[in-house]
Amino acid sequence: MLLTIFFCVLALALILVVASATSLYLERKRLFTLADGAALAAAEAWGLDEVRVDGDEFTFELDDAEAAQAANDYLDDAVHQLDGLELVDAEALDGRTATVTLRAVWNAPIDTELIPVEVPIEVTVTARSVFH
């Protein structure tokens, strides 16, 4: 009887850990998807009036402020259910590439001593804009 109780408690603890790990993984994937969209919006934050023609090539310069504003606008319009979502950094690296870093907080589905209550999640995504 004692052995059965022990294995039941162990199985419940294992189920709790697996469910929490799955929840954390899915929350990170949601944050990554949101950051991917924000990086794409930041990389596309240039207008046609900024494009210069140099022979057969089209060039443009992506600005850090424009990239950050576009990422912020995207996050304001996006529908998400992430706790503590914040834009940590949005910058244009080489005039064509935008990098966006987002941070959120994951909360355990069940509050116990085995699983921490909150875990910060941070992802960084890079997107490059190409004009043909």
For each residue, the residues with C-beta under 8 A, 3 or more apart:
1: 4 5
2: 5 6
3: 6 7
4: 1 7 8
5: 1 2 8 9
6: 2 3 9 10
7: 3 4 10 11
8: 4 5 11 12
9: 5 6 12 13
10: 6 7 13 14
11: 7 8 14 15
12: 8 9 15 16
13: 9 10 16 17 114
14: 10 11 17 18
15: 11 12 18 19
16: 12 13 19 20 110 112 114 115
17: 13 14 20 21 114 115
18: 14 15 21 22
19: 15 16 22 23 109 110
20: 16 17 23 24 108 109 110 115
21: 17 18 24 25
22: 18 19 25 26
23: 19 20 26 27 106 108 109
24: 20 21 27 28 106 119 121
25: 21 22 28 29
26: 22 23 29 30
27: 23 24 30 31 82 104 106 121
28: 24 25 31 32 106 121 123
29: 25 26 32 33
30: 26 27 33 34 80 81 82
31: 27 28 34 35 82 85 102 104 121 123
32: 28 29 35 36 123 125
33: 29 30 36 37
34: 30 31 37 38 75 78 80 82 85 102
35: 31 32 38 39 100 101 102 123 124 125
36: 32 33 39 40 125 127
37: 33 34 40 41 74 78
38: 34 35 41 42 71 74 75 78 87 90 100 102 125
39: 35 36 42 43 71 98 99 100 125 126 127
40: 36 37 43 44 127
41: 37 38 44 45 70 71 73 74
42: 38 39 45 62 67 68 70 71 74 90 92 98 100 127
43: 39 40 62 67 96 97 98 127 128 129
44: 40 41 70 129
45: 41 42 62 63 66 67 69 70 98
46: 50 51 60 61 62 63 66 129
47: 50
48: 51
49:
50: 46 47 60 61
51: 46 48 58 59 60 131
52: 58 59 60
53: 57 58 59
54: 57 58 59
55:
56:
57: 53 54
58: 51 52 53 54 131 132
59: 51 52 53 54
60: 46 50 51 52 95 96 129 131
61: 46 50 95
62: 42 43 45 46 66 67 92 95 96 97 98 129
63: 45 46 66 67 92
64: 67 68 90 91 92
65: 68 69
66: 45 46 62 63 69 70 92
67: 42 43 45 62 63 64 70 71 90 91 92 98 100
68: 42 64 65 71 72 87 90 91
69: 45 65 66 72 73
70: 41 42 44 45 66 67 73 74 90
71: 38 39 41 42 67 68 74 75 87 90 98 100
72: 68 69 75 76 87 90
73: 41 69 70 76 77
74: 37 38 41 42 70 71 77 78
75: 34 38 71 72 78 80 85 87 102
76: 72 73
77: 73 74
78: 34 37 38 74 75
79:
80: 30 34 75 85
81: 30
82: 27 30 31 34 85 104 105
83: 104 105 106 107
84: 103 104 105 120
85: 31 34 75 80 82 102 103 104
86: 102 103 104
87: 38 68 71 72 75 90 100 101 102
88: 101 102 103 122
89: 99 100 101 124
90: 38 42 64 67 68 70 71 72 87 98 99 100 101
91: 64 67 68 98 99
92: 42 62 63 64 66 67 95 96 97 98
93: 97 98 99 126
94: 97
95: 60 61 62 92
96: 43 60 62 92 128 129 130
97: 43 62 92 93 94 126 127 128 129
98: 39 42 43 45 62 67 71 90 91 92 93 126 127 128 129
99: 39 89 90 91 93 124 125 126
100: 35 38 39 42 67 71 87 89 90 124 125 126 127
101: 35 87 88 89 90 122 123 124 125
102: 31 34 35 38 75 85 86 87 88 122 123 125
103: 84 85 86 88 120 121 122
104: 27 31 82 83 84 85 86 120 121
105: 82 83 84 118 119 120 121
106: 23 24 27 28 83 118 119 120 121
107: 83 117 118
108: 20 23 111 112 115 116 117 118 119
109: 19 20 23
110: 16 19 20 115
111: 108 115 117
112: 16 108 115
113:
114: 13 16 17
115: 16 17 20 108 110 111 112
116: 108 119
117: 107 108 111
118: 105 106 107 108
119: 24 105 106 108 116
120: 84 103 104 105 106
121: 24 27 28 31 103 104 105 106
122: 88 101 102 103
123: 28 31 32 35 101 102
124: 35 89 99 100 101
125: 32 35 36 38 39 99 100 101 102
126: 39 93 97 98 99 100
127: 36 39 40 42 43 97 98 100
128: 43 96 97 98
129: 43 44 46 60 62 96 97 98
130: 96
131: 51 58 60
132: 58
